[in-house]
Amino acid sequence: MSAAVATRVGLPEITAELIASLGEHRVLSTEQLRAIHLPERSARRTQQVFASMESAGLLSHVDARVAPRRLWFLSEAGADLA
């Protein structure tokens, strides 16, 4: 999803970038997404971004027993936007 499309549907640009990455890679850890898209942000801020996207129904996650602990993937709604 491009920034122009994100703006047109009312999504922040970072949301569009995260959706595009997860659409391409299918599953990424919190740290991988942070390193790619939010390297200047704190871990807490990164978690807040993902939590708001999850609350909006765009992302889902699973907690693994080993590192990386949290793995993110697109929900059906998020995949429709990818």
C-alpha positions, 0 to 999 in steps of 0.5 A: 500500500502506498502512502497515497492510498493510505491517506485516501483510506485514512490510515497513517503512513506508518500503518500502510508501511507495516501492512505492506511489510507484513503482506510481503513477508507474512510473519515478522517479529516485533523487533524485526518490524521495529528495526525496519520501520520504527528504529528511532522509537522506543520499544514501548511506543512500537508496542503501542503502534502494534496494539492500536493496529491490532485493536483496529483489526488489521494485525494479529499476533501469536506468542512463541515460547522461544525468542522472538517472543511475539510474531505479527501477521495480517488479519483478514482485514489487514490482508485486504488492504495489503 
